[in-house]
Amino acid sequence: MPPEIEACLPARLHPVSRMFLEAFLAGRITQQDFLWAFHLPNSDYLPVAQCIVKTLARLANTNPPLHL
């Protein structure tokens, strides 16, 4: 997991939220599904999910994929 993403996470992340985060980072669920599911165990995770999505967007803009 990129350190930029780890910076968004609380010290202890609920295992269910971790499962959804790992699925999202692996591309197994959509951003919409991630935002819906990630905070279900703990509503305090809503800003954490936003931080993760914003960080991923920033990382994608910093390191765009090569189109050959």
PQR file with spaces between the fields and no chain letter, atoms N, CA, C, O and H, PARSE charges and radii, in Angstrom:
ATOM       1  N    MET     1       0.852   -1.170    0.000 -0.4000 1.5000
ATOM       2  CA   MET     1       0.000    0.000    0.000 -0.0000 2.0000
ATOM       3  C    MET     1       0.898    1.232    0.000  0.5500 1.7000
ATOM       4  O    MET     1       1.840    1.318    0.787 -0.5500 1.4000
ATOM       5  N    PRO     2       0.609    2.175   -0.873 -0.5600 1.5000
ATOM       6  CA   PRO     2       1.432    3.388   -0.930  0.2800 2.0000
ATOM       7  C    PRO     2       1.412    4.140    0.405  0.5500 1.7000
ATOM       8  O    PRO     2       0.377    4.192    1.070 -0.5500 1.4000
ATOM       9  N    PRO     3       2.537    4.714    0.795 -0.5600 1.5000
ATOM      10  CA   PRO     3       2.576    5.459    2.057  0.2800 2.0000
ATOM      11  C    PRO     3       1.612    6.642    2.077  0.5500 1.7000
ATOM      12  O    PRO     3       1.142    7.039    3.143 -0.5500 1.4000
ATOM      13  N    GLU     4       1.318    7.202    0.917 -0.4000 1.5000
ATOM      14  CA   GLU     4       0.364    8.312    0.848 -0.0000 2.0000
ATOM      15  C    GLU     4      -1.034    7.865    1.284  0.5500 1.7000
ATOM      16  O    GLU     4      -1.784    8.637    1.881 -0.5500 1.4000
ATOM      17  H    GLU     4       1.700    6.879    0.051  0.4000 1.0000
ATOM      18  N    ILE     5      -1.373    6.608    0.979 -0.4000 1.5000
ATOM      19  CA   ILE     5      -2.660    6.053    1.393 -0.0000 2.0000
ATOM      20  C    ILE     5      -2.626    5.730    2.883  0.5500 1.7000
ATOM      21  O    ILE     5      -3.584    6.007    3.605 -0.5500 1.4000
ATOM      22  H    ILE     5      -0.764    5.981    0.494  0.4000 1.0000
ATOM      23  N    GLU     6      -1.535    5.149    3.336 -0.4000 1.5000
ATOM      24  CA   GLU     6      -1.400    4.825    4.757 -0.0000 2.0000
ATOM      25  C    GLU     6      -1.522    6.073    5.620  0.5500 1.7000
ATOM      26  O    GLU     6      -1.984    5.995    6.758 -0.5500 1.4000
ATOM      27  H    GLU     6      -0.757    4.923    2.749  0.4000 1.0000
ATOM      28  N    ALA     7      -1.113    7.222    5.092 -0.4000 1.5000
ATOM      29  CA   ALA     7      -1.212    8.478    5.843 -0.0000 2.0000
ATOM      30  C    ALA     7      -2.669    8.869    6.089  0.5500 1.7000
ATOM      31  O    ALA     7      -2.954    9.611    7.029 -0.5500 1.4000
ATOM      32  H    ALA     7      -0.738    7.285    4.167  0.4000 1.0000
ATOM      33  N    CYS     8      -3.578    8.391    5.273 -0.4000 1.5000
ATOM      34  CA   CYS     8      -5.005    8.685    5.443 -0.0000 2.0000
ATOM      35  C    CYS     8      -5.653    7.822    6.515  0.5500 1.7000
ATOM      36  O    CYS     8      -6.696    8.189    7.056 -0.5500 1.4000
ATOM      37  H    CYS     8      -3.346    7.788    4.510  0.4000 1.0000
ATOM      38  N    LEU     9      -5.056    6.691    6.825 -0.4000 1.5000
ATOM      39  CA   LEU     9      -5.700    5.689    7.667 -0.0000 2.0000
ATOM      40  C    LEU     9      -5.562    5.994    9.149  0.5500 1.7000
ATOM      41  O    LEU     9      -4.566    6.570    9.587 -0.5500 1.4000
ATOM      42  H    LEU     9      -4.209    6.393    6.385  0.4000 1.0000
ATOM      43  N    PRO    10      -6.581    5.597    9.923 -0.5600 1.5000
ATOM      44  CA   PRO    10      -6.464    5.716   11.378  0.2800 2.0000
ATOM      45  C    PRO    10      -5.469    4.676   11.903  0.5500 1.7000
ATOM      46  O    PRO    10      -5.075    3.766   11.174 -0.5500 1.4000
ATOM      47  N    ALA    11      -5.073    4.813   13.151 -0.4000 1.5000
ATOM      48  CA   ALA    11      -4.107    3.883   13.743 -0.0000 2.0000
ATOM      49  C    ALA    11      -4.624    2.442   13.696  0.5500 1.7000
ATOM      50  O    ALA    11      -3.865    1.513   13.420 -0.5500 1.4000
ATOM      51  H    ALA    11      -5.394    5.552   13.743  0.4000 1.0000
ATOM      52  N    ARG    12      -5.902    2.267   13.964 -0.4000 1.5000
ATOM      53  CA   ARG    12      -6.516    0.937   13.912 -0.0000 2.0000
ATOM      54  C    ARG    12      -7.682    0.980   12.933  0.5500 1.7000
ATOM      55  O    ARG    12      -8.673    1.673   13.162 -0.5500 1.4000
ATOM      56  H    ARG    12      -6.519    3.022   14.189  0.4000 1.0000
ATOM      57  N    LEU    13      -7.556    0.239   11.848 -0.4000 1.5000
ATOM      58  CA   LEU    13      -8.602    0.206   10.825 -0.0000 2.0000
ATOM      59  C    LEU    13      -9.436   -1.067   11.015  0.5500 1.7000
ATOM      60  O    LEU    13      -8.888   -2.160   11.157 -0.5500 1.4000
ATOM      61  H    LEU    13      -6.751   -0.325   11.662  0.4000 1.0000
ATOM      62  N    HIS    14     -10.753   -0.916   11.015 -0.4000 1.5000
ATOM      63  CA   HIS    14     -11.650   -2.063   11.160 -0.0000 2.0000
ATOM      64  C    HIS    14     -11.357   -3.081   10.052  0.5500 1.7000
ATOM      65  O    HIS    14     -11.151   -2.687    8.904 -0.5500 1.4000
ATOM      66  H    HIS    14     -11.199   -0.029   10.899  0.4000 1.0000
ATOM      67  N    PRO    15     -11.334   -4.368   10.369 -0.5600 1.5000
ATOM      68  CA   PRO    15     -11.009   -5.391    9.363  0.2800 2.0000
ATOM      69  C    PRO    15     -11.927   -5.377    8.138  0.5500 1.7000
ATOM      70  O    PRO    15     -11.472   -5.652    7.027 -0.5500 1.4000
ATOM      71  N    VAL    16     -13.197   -5.065    8.322 -0.4000 1.5000
ATOM      72  CA   VAL    16     -14.110   -5.018    7.177 -0.0000 2.0000
ATOM      73  C    VAL    16     -13.750   -3.842    6.268  0.5500 1.7000
ATOM      74  O    VAL    16     -13.769   -3.969    5.044 -0.5500 1.4000
ATOM      75  H    VAL    16     -13.567   -4.843    9.224  0.4000 1.0000
ATOM      76  N    SER    17     -13.427   -2.715    6.863 -0.4000 1.5000
ATOM      77  CA   SER    17     -13.005   -1.561    6.055 -0.0000 2.0000
ATOM      78  C    SER    17     -11.699   -1.874    5.328  0.5500 1.7000
ATOM      79  O    SER    17     -11.525   -1.485    4.174 -0.5500 1.4000
ATOM      80  H    SER    17     -13.411   -2.611    7.858  0.4000 1.0000
ATOM      81  N    ARG    18     -10.785   -2.570    5.991 -0.4000 1.5000
ATOM      82  CA   ARG    18      -9.525   -2.955    5.345 -0.0000 2.0000
ATOM      83  C    ARG    18      -9.797   -3.869    4.150  0.5500 1.7000
ATOM      84  O    ARG    18      -9.144   -3.751    3.113 -0.5500 1.4000
ATOM      85  H    ARG    18     -10.926   -2.886    6.929  0.4000 1.0000
ATOM      86  N    MET    19     -10.754   -4.772    4.296 -0.4000 1.5000
ATOM      87  CA   MET    19     -11.108   -5.674    3.206 -0.0000 2.0000
ATOM      88  C    MET    19     -11.598   -4.879    1.992  0.5500 1.7000
ATOM      89  O    MET    19     -11.198   -5.157    0.862 -0.5500 1.4000
ATOM      90  H    MET    19     -11.285   -4.867    5.139  0.4000 1.0000
ATOM      91  N    PHE    20     -12.472   -3.883    2.232 -0.4000 1.5000
ATOM      92  CA   PHE    20     -12.964   -3.068    1.123 -0.0000 2.0000
ATOM      93  C    PHE    20     -11.855   -2.201    0.531  0.5500 1.7000
ATOM      94  O    PHE    20     -11.810   -2.002   -0.683 -0.5500 1.4000
ATOM      95  H    PHE    20     -12.798   -3.658    3.150  0.4000 1.0000
ATOM      96  N    LEU    21     -10.975   -1.693    1.358 -0.4000 1.5000
ATOM      97  CA   LEU    21      -9.852   -0.896    0.861 -0.0000 2.0000
ATOM      98  C    LEU    21      -8.957   -1.748   -0.030  0.5500 1.7000
ATOM      99  O    LEU    21      -8.577   -1.315   -1.119 -0.5500 1.4000
ATOM     100  H    LEU    21     -11.011   -1.854    2.345  0.4000 1.0000
ATOM     101  N    GLU    22      -8.620   -2.936    0.413 -0.4000 1.5000
ATOM     102  CA   GLU    22      -7.763   -3.810   -0.391 -0.0000 2.0000
ATOM     103  C    GLU    22      -8.428   -4.194   -1.706  0.5500 1.7000
ATOM     104  O    GLU    22      -7.764   -4.265   -2.740 -0.5500 1.4000
ATOM     105  H    GLU    22      -8.929   -3.287    1.297  0.4000 1.0000
ATOM     106  N    ALA    23      -9.741   -4.444   -1.674 -0.4000 1.5000
ATOM     107  CA   ALA    23     -10.462   -4.762   -2.911 -0.0000 2.0000
ATOM     108  C    ALA    23     -10.454   -3.576   -3.861  0.5500 1.7000
ATOM     109  O    ALA    23     -10.294   -3.749   -5.070 -0.5500 1.4000
ATOM     110  H    ALA    23     -10.280   -4.387   -0.834  0.4000 1.0000
ATOM     111  N    PHE    24     -10.625   -2.380   -3.330 -0.4000 1.5000
ATOM     112  CA   PHE    24     -10.617   -1.172   -4.155 -0.0000 2.0000
ATOM     113  C    PHE    24      -9.243   -0.937   -4.771  0.5500 1.7000
ATOM     114  O    PHE    24      -9.134   -0.664   -5.966 -0.5500 1.4000
ATOM     115  H    PHE    24     -10.755   -2.239   -2.348  0.4000 1.0000
ATOM     116  N    LEU    25      -8.198   -1.043   -3.960 -0.4000 1.5000
ATOM     117  CA   LEU    25      -6.848   -0.813   -4.473 -0.0000 2.0000
ATOM     118  C    LEU    25      -6.453   -1.863   -5.512  0.5500 1.7000
ATOM     119  O    LEU    25      -5.654   -1.583   -6.406 -0.5500 1.4000
ATOM     120  H    LEU    25      -8.286   -1.265   -2.989  0.4000 1.0000
ATOM     121  N    ALA    26      -7.010   -3.068   -5.396 -0.4000 1.5000
ATOM     122  CA   ALA    26      -6.716   -4.136   -6.359 -0.0000 2.0000
ATOM     123  C    ALA    26      -7.605   -4.063   -7.602  0.5500 1.7000
ATOM     124  O    ALA    26      -7.427   -4.840   -8.540 -0.5500 1.4000
ATOM     125  H    ALA    26      -7.658   -3.295   -4.669  0.4000 1.0000
ATOM     126  N    GLY    27      -8.574   -3.118   -7.610 -0.4000 1.5000
ATOM     127  CA   GLY    27      -9.450   -2.957   -8.765 -0.0000 2.0000
ATOM     128  C    GLY    27     -10.613   -3.937   -8.806  0.5500 1.7000
ATOM     129  O    GLY    27     -11.242   -4.099   -9.852 -0.5500 1.4000
ATOM     130  H    GLY    27      -8.719   -2.487   -6.848  0.4000 1.0000
ATOM     131  N    ARG    28     -10.912   -4.596   -7.682 -0.4000 1.5000
ATOM     132  CA   ARG    28     -12.001   -5.566   -7.653 -0.0000 2.0000
ATOM     133  C    ARG    28     -13.357   -4.921   -7.372  0.5500 1.7000
ATOM     134  O    ARG    28     -14.392   -5.531   -7.636 -0.5500 1.4000
ATOM     135  H    ARG    28     -10.401   -4.464   -6.833  0.4000 1.0000
ATOM     136  N    ILE    29     -13.367   -3.696   -6.841 -0.4000 1.5000
ATOM     137  CA   ILE    29     -14.616   -2.955   -6.660 -0.0000 2.0000
ATOM     138  C    ILE    29     -14.421   -1.538   -7.194  0.5500 1.7000
ATOM     139  O    ILE    29     -13.297   -1.042   -7.276 -0.5500 1.4000
ATOM     140  H    ILE    29     -12.526   -3.200   -6.626  0.4000 1.0000
ATOM     141  N    THR    30     -15.514   -0.904   -7.549 -0.4000 1.5000
ATOM     142  CA   THR    30     -15.458    0.447   -8.106 -0.0000 2.0000
ATOM     143  C    THR    30     -15.278    1.482   -6.990  0.5500 1.7000
ATOM     144  O    THR    30     -15.449    1.185   -5.808 -0.5500 1.4000
ATOM     145  H    THR    30     -16.427   -1.307   -7.482  0.4000 1.0000
ATOM     146  N    GLN    31     -14.937    2.677   -7.395 -0.4000 1.5000
ATOM     147  CA   GLN    31     -14.830    3.784   -6.435 -0.0000 2.0000
ATOM     148  C    GLN    31     -16.169    4.013   -5.748  0.5500 1.7000
ATOM     149  O    GLN    31     -16.213    4.246   -4.540 -0.5500 1.4000
ATOM     150  H    GLN    31     -14.798    2.918   -8.355  0.4000 1.0000
ATOM     151  N    GLN    32     -17.245    3.951   -6.493 -0.4000 1.5000
ATOM     152  CA   GLN    32     -18.574    4.152   -5.917 -0.0000 2.0000
ATOM     153  C    GLN    32     -18.862    3.097   -4.852  0.5500 1.7000
ATOM     154  O    GLN    32     -19.355    3.423   -3.772 -0.5500 1.4000
ATOM     155  H    GLN    32     -17.209    3.762   -7.474  0.4000 1.0000
ATOM     156  N    ASP    33     -18.557    1.839   -5.149 -0.4000 1.5000
ATOM     157  CA   ASP    33     -18.782    0.777   -4.166 -0.0000 2.0000
ATOM     158  C    ASP    33     -17.882    0.957   -2.942  0.5500 1.7000
ATOM     159  O    ASP    33     -18.307    0.716   -1.812 -0.5500 1.4000
ATOM     160  H    ASP    33     -18.155    1.574   -6.025  0.4000 1.0000
ATOM     161  N    PHE    34     -16.645    1.379   -3.171 -0.4000 1.5000
ATOM     162  CA   PHE    34     -15.729    1.629   -2.063 -0.0000 2.0000
ATOM     163  C    PHE    34     -16.277    2.726   -1.150  0.5500 1.7000
ATOM     164  O    PHE    34     -16.312    2.563    0.070 -0.5500 1.4000
ATOM     165  H    PHE    34     -16.300    1.575   -4.089  0.4000 1.0000
ATOM     166  N    LEU    35     -16.700    3.835   -1.740 -0.4000 1.5000
ATOM     167  CA   LEU    35     -17.210    4.947   -0.934 -0.0000 2.0000
ATOM     168  C    LEU    35     -18.474    4.551   -0.176  0.5500 1.7000
ATOM     169  O    LEU    35     -18.716    5.048    0.925 -0.5500 1.4000
ATOM     170  H    LEU    35     -16.671    3.968   -2.730  0.4000 1.0000
ATOM     171  N    TRP    36     -19.279    3.664   -0.753 -0.4000 1.5000
ATOM     172  CA   TRP    36     -20.482    3.204   -0.081 -0.0000 2.0000
ATOM     173  C    TRP    36     -20.142    2.267    1.084  0.5500 1.7000
ATOM     174  O    TRP    36     -20.748    2.372    2.150 -0.5500 1.4000
ATOM     175  H    TRP    36     -19.083    3.261   -1.647  0.4000 1.0000
ATOM     176  N    ALA    37     -19.186    1.357    0.896 -0.4000 1.5000
ATOM     177  CA   ALA    37     -18.957    0.276    1.849 -0.0000 2.0000
ATOM     178  C    ALA    37     -17.896    0.566    2.906  0.5500 1.7000
ATOM     179  O    ALA    37     -18.006    0.068    4.026 -0.5500 1.4000
ATOM     180  H    ALA    37     -18.693    1.272    0.030  0.4000 1.0000
ATOM     181  N    PHE    38     -16.890    1.344    2.589 -0.4000 1.5000
ATOM     182  CA   PHE    38     -15.726    1.508    3.464 -0.0000 2.0000
ATOM     183  C    PHE    38     -16.115    1.984    4.860  0.5500 1.7000
ATOM     184  O    PHE    38     -15.536    1.518    5.842 -0.5500 1.4000
ATOM     185  H    PHE    38     -16.800    1.748    1.679  0.4000 1.0000
ATOM     186  N    HIS    39     -17.058    2.877    4.976 -0.4000 1.5000
ATOM     187  CA   HIS    39     -17.400    3.468    6.268 -0.0000 2.0000
ATOM     188  C    HIS    39     -18.483    2.705    7.034  0.5500 1.7000
ATOM     189  O    HIS    39     -18.857    3.121    8.130 -0.5500 1.4000
ATOM     190  H    HIS    39     -17.528    3.255    4.178  0.4000 1.0000
ATOM     191  N    LEU    40     -18.992    1.605    6.487 -0.4000 1.5000
ATOM     192  CA   LEU    40     -20.101    0.908    7.142 -0.0000 2.0000
ATOM     193  C    LEU    40     -19.789    0.489    8.584  0.5500 1.7000
ATOM     194  O    LEU    40     -20.655    0.643    9.446 -0.5500 1.4000
ATOM     195  H    LEU    40     -18.688    1.267    5.596  0.4000 1.0000
ATOM     196  N    PRO    41     -18.599   -0.031    8.884 -0.5600 1.5000
ATOM     197  CA   PRO    41     -18.331   -0.391   10.282  0.2800 2.0000
ATOM     198  C    PRO    41     -18.159    0.813   11.205  0.5500 1.7000
ATOM     199  O    PRO    41     -18.307    0.690   12.421 -0.5500 1.4000
ATOM     200  N    ASN    42     -17.848    1.977   10.629 -0.4000 1.5000
ATOM     201  CA   ASN    42     -17.555    3.141   11.466 -0.0000 2.0000
ATOM     202  C    ASN    42     -17.770    4.406   10.635  0.5500 1.7000
ATOM     203  O    ASN    42     -17.011    4.673    9.703 -0.5500 1.4000
ATOM     204  H    ASN    42     -17.728    2.076    9.641  0.4000 1.0000
ATOM     205  N    SER    43     -18.789    5.173   10.964 -0.4000 1.5000
ATOM     206  CA   SER    43     -19.087    6.376   10.174 -0.0000 2.0000
ATOM     207  C    SER    43     -17.974    7.420   10.268  0.5500 1.7000
ATOM     208  O    SER    43     -17.922    8.334    9.445 -0.5500 1.4000
ATOM     209  H    SER    43     -19.406    4.956   11.721  0.4000 1.0000
ATOM     210  N    ASP    44     -17.093    7.304   11.246 -0.4000 1.5000
ATOM     211  CA   ASP    44     -15.937    8.208   11.317 -0.0000 2.0000
ATOM     212  C    ASP    44     -14.990    8.013   10.138  0.5500 1.7000
ATOM     213  O    ASP    44     -14.103    8.837    9.910 -0.5500 1.4000
ATOM     214  H    ASP    44     -17.135    6.562   11.914  0.4000 1.0000
ATOM     215  N    TYR    45     -15.171    6.933    9.390 -0.4000 1.5000
ATOM     216  CA   TYR    45     -14.308    6.648    8.240 -0.0000 2.0000
ATOM     217  C    TYR    45     -14.715    7.406    6.975  0.5500 1.7000
ATOM     218  O    TYR    45     -14.015    7.324    5.966 -0.5500 1.4000
ATOM     219  H    TYR    45     -15.891    6.264    9.575  0.4000 1.0000
ATOM     220  N    LEU    46     -15.820    8.134    7.006 -0.4000 1.5000
ATOM     221  CA   LEU    46     -16.218    8.895    5.808 -0.0000 2.0000
ATOM     222  C    LEU    46     -15.103    9.818    5.321  0.5500 1.7000
ATOM     223  O    LEU    46     -14.778    9.772    4.134 -0.5500 1.4000
ATOM     224  H    LEU    46     -16.389    8.200    7.826  0.4000 1.0000
ATOM     225  N    PRO    47     -14.497   10.655    6.171 -0.5600 1.5000
ATOM     226  CA   PRO    47     -13.404   11.499    5.679  0.2800 2.0000
ATOM     227  C    PRO    47     -12.161   10.699    5.304  0.5500 1.7000
ATOM     228  O    PRO    47     -11.372   11.141    4.468 -0.5500 1.4000
ATOM     229  N    VAL    48     -11.980    9.541    5.905 -0.4000 1.5000
ATOM     230  CA   VAL    48     -10.847    8.686    5.546 -0.0000 2.0000
ATOM     231  C    VAL    48     -11.014    8.206    4.104  0.5500 1.7000
ATOM     232  O    VAL    48     -10.060    8.226    3.326 -0.5500 1.4000
ATOM     233  H    VAL    48     -12.621    9.183    6.584  0.4000 1.0000
ATOM     234  N    ALA    49     -12.221    7.778    3.752 -0.4000 1.5000
ATOM     235  CA   ALA    49     -12.487    7.330    2.382 -0.0000 2.0000
ATOM     236  C    ALA    49     -12.260    8.460    1.386  0.5500 1.7000
ATOM     237  O    ALA    49     -11.689    8.238    0.319 -0.5500 1.4000
ATOM     238  H    ALA    49     -12.996    7.763    4.384  0.4000 1.0000
ATOM     239  N    GLN    50     -12.700    9.665    1.721 -0.4000 1.5000
ATOM     240  CA   GLN    50     -12.479   10.813    0.831 -0.0000 2.0000
ATOM     241  C    GLN    50     -10.985   11.095    0.668  0.5500 1.7000
ATOM     242  O    GLN    50     -10.522   11.395   -0.433 -0.5500 1.4000
ATOM     243  H    GLN    50     -13.164    9.846    2.588  0.4000 1.0000
ATOM     244  N    CYS    51     -10.243   10.998    1.754 -0.4000 1.5000
ATOM     245  CA   CYS    51      -8.794   11.203    1.694 -0.0000 2.0000
ATOM     246  C    CYS    51      -8.149   10.181    0.765  0.5500 1.7000
ATOM     247  O    CYS    51      -7.279   10.528   -0.033 -0.5500 1.4000
ATOM     248  H    CYS    51     -10.619   10.754    2.648  0.4000 1.0000
ATOM     249  N    ILE    52      -8.567    8.933    0.865 -0.4000 1.5000
ATOM     250  CA   ILE    52      -7.998    7.873    0.017 -0.0000 2.0000
ATOM     251  C    ILE    52      -8.283    8.154   -1.451  0.5500 1.7000
ATOM     252  O    ILE    52      -7.382    8.067   -2.285 -0.5500 1.4000
ATOM     253  H    ILE    52      -9.274    8.650    1.514  0.4000 1.0000
ATOM     254  N    VAL    53      -9.531    8.493   -1.775 -0.4000 1.5000
ATOM     255  CA   VAL    53      -9.899    8.751   -3.171 -0.0000 2.0000
ATOM     256  C    VAL    53      -9.138    9.961   -3.711  0.5500 1.7000
ATOM     257  O    VAL    53      -8.625    9.916   -4.830 -0.5500 1.4000
ATOM     258  H    VAL    53     -10.263    8.564   -1.097  0.4000 1.0000
ATOM     259  N    LYS    54      -9.058   11.031   -2.939 -0.4000 1.5000
ATOM     260  CA   LYS    54      -8.331   12.232   -3.377 -0.0000 2.0000
ATOM     261  C    LYS    54      -6.843   11.946   -3.546  0.5500 1.7000
ATOM     262  O    LYS    54      -6.215   12.439   -4.483 -0.5500 1.4000
ATOM     263  H    LYS    54      -9.474   11.068   -2.030  0.4000 1.0000
ATOM     264  N    THR    55      -6.288   11.161   -2.654 -0.4000 1.5000
ATOM     265  CA   THR    55      -4.865   10.818   -2.744 -0.0000 2.0000
ATOM     266  C    THR    55      -4.591    9.975   -3.976  0.5500 1.7000
ATOM     267  O    THR    55      -3.603   10.204   -4.674 -0.5500 1.4000
ATOM     268  H    THR    55      -6.798   10.761   -1.893  0.4000 1.0000
ATOM     269  N    LEU    56      -5.447    9.008   -4.253 -0.4000 1.5000
ATOM     270  CA   LEU    56      -5.261    8.189   -5.457 -0.0000 2.0000
ATOM     271  C    LEU    56      -5.361    9.025   -6.722  0.5500 1.7000
ATOM     272  O    LEU    56      -4.602    8.815   -7.669 -0.5500 1.4000
ATOM     273  H    LEU    56      -6.249    8.823   -3.686  0.4000 1.0000
ATOM     274  N    ALA    57      -6.293    9.972   -6.746 -0.4000 1.5000
ATOM     275  CA   ALA    57      -6.422   10.847   -7.912 -0.0000 2.0000
ATOM     276  C    ALA    57      -5.166   11.694   -8.080  0.5500 1.7000
ATOM     277  O    ALA    57      -4.681   11.882   -9.196 -0.5500 1.4000
ATOM     278  H    ALA    57      -6.909   10.143   -5.977  0.4000 1.0000
ATOM     279  N    ARG    58      -4.645   12.201   -6.975 -0.4000 1.5000
ATOM     280  CA   ARG    58      -3.424   13.000   -7.035 -0.0000 2.0000
ATOM     281  C    ARG    58      -2.239   12.152   -7.512  0.5500 1.7000
ATOM     282  O    ARG    58      -1.432   12.613   -8.319 -0.5500 1.4000
ATOM     283  H    ARG    58      -5.039   12.049   -6.069  0.4000 1.0000
ATOM     284  N    LEU    59      -2.134   10.923   -7.017 -0.4000 1.5000
ATOM     285  CA   LEU    59      -1.060   10.032   -7.448 -0.0000 2.0000
ATOM     286  C    LEU    59      -1.182    9.692   -8.929  0.5500 1.7000
ATOM     287  O    LEU    59      -0.175    9.601   -9.631 -0.5500 1.4000
ATOM     288  H    LEU    59      -2.790   10.548   -6.361  0.4000 1.0000
ATOM     289  N    ALA    60      -2.410    9.503   -9.408 -0.4000 1.5000
ATOM     290  CA   ALA    60      -2.623    9.197  -10.825 -0.0000 2.0000
ATOM     291  C    ALA    60      -2.224   10.375  -11.703  0.5500 1.7000
ATOM     292  O    ALA    60      -1.692   10.181  -12.796 -0.5500 1.4000
ATOM     293  H    ALA    60      -3.229    9.576   -8.838  0.4000 1.0000
ATOM     294  N    ASN    61      -2.476   11.597  -11.234 -0.4000 1.5000
ATOM     295  CA   ASN    61      -2.095   12.783  -12.005 -0.0000 2.0000
ATOM     296  C    ASN    61      -0.599   13.009  -11.974  0.5500 1.7000
ATOM     297  O    ASN    61      -0.033   13.547  -12.925 -0.5500 1.4000
ATOM     298  H    ASN    61      -2.908   11.754  -10.346  0.4000 1.0000
ATOM     299  N    THR    62       0.047   12.604  -10.894 -0.4000 1.5000
ATOM     300  CA   THR    62       1.495   12.762  -10.769 -0.0000 2.0000
ATOM     301  C    THR    62       2.235   11.743  -11.613  0.5500 1.7000
ATOM     302  O    THR    62       3.282   12.045  -12.186 -0.5500 1.4000
ATOM     303  H    THR    62      -0.413   12.167  -10.121  0.4000 1.0000
ATOM     304  N    ASN    63       1.688   10.524  -11.693 -0.4000 1.5000
ATOM     305  CA   ASN    63       2.324    9.425  -12.418 -0.0000 2.0000
ATOM     306  C    ASN    63       1.353    8.864  -13.448  0.5500 1.7000
ATOM     307  O    ASN    63       0.872    7.743  -13.283 -0.5500 1.4000
ATOM     308  H    ASN    63       0.838   10.279  -11.228  0.4000 1.0000
ATOM     309  N    PRO    64       1.048    9.620  -14.518 -0.5600 1.5000
ATOM     310  CA   PRO    64       0.084    9.115  -15.506  0.2800 2.0000
ATOM     311  C    PRO    64       0.639    7.870  -16.214  0.5500 1.7000
ATOM     312  O    PRO    64       1.852    7.749  -16.389 -0.5500 1.4000
ATOM     313  N    PRO    65      -0.241    6.944  -16.621 -0.5600 1.5000
ATOM     314  CA   PRO    65       0.218    5.764  -17.329  0.2800 2.0000
ATOM     315  C    PRO    65       0.727    6.121  -18.713  0.5500 1.7000
ATOM     316  O    PRO    65       0.269    7.082  -19.330 -0.5500 1.4000
ATOM     317  N    LEU    66       1.677    5.337  -19.191 -0.4000 1.5000
ATOM     318  CA   LEU    66       2.211    5.536  -20.546 -0.0000 2.0000
ATOM     319  C    LEU    66       1.268    4.907  -21.552  0.5500 1.7000
ATOM     320  O    LEU    66       0.795    3.788  -21.349 -0.5500 1.4000
ATOM     321  H    LEU    66       2.050    4.555  -18.690  0.4000 1.0000
ATOM     322  N    HIS    67       0.997    5.604  -22.618 -0.4000 1.5000
ATOM     323  CA   HIS    67       0.168    5.065  -23.695 -0.0000 2.0000
ATOM     324  C    HIS    67       1.084    4.879  -24.906  0.5500 1.7000
ATOM     325  O    HIS    67       1.464    5.841  -25.574 -0.5500 1.4000
ATOM     326  H    HIS    67       1.381    6.513  -22.783  0.4000 1.0000
ATOM     327  N    LEU    68       1.419    3.645  -25.163 -0.4000 1.5000
ATOM     328  CA   LEU    68       2.322    3.352  -26.282 -0.0000 2.0000
ATOM     329  C    LEU    68       1.571    2.826  -27.472  0.5500 1.7000
ATOM     330  O    LEU    68       2.177    2.529  -28.502 -0.5500 1.4000
ATOM     331  H    LEU    68       1.111    2.863  -24.621  0.4000 1.0000
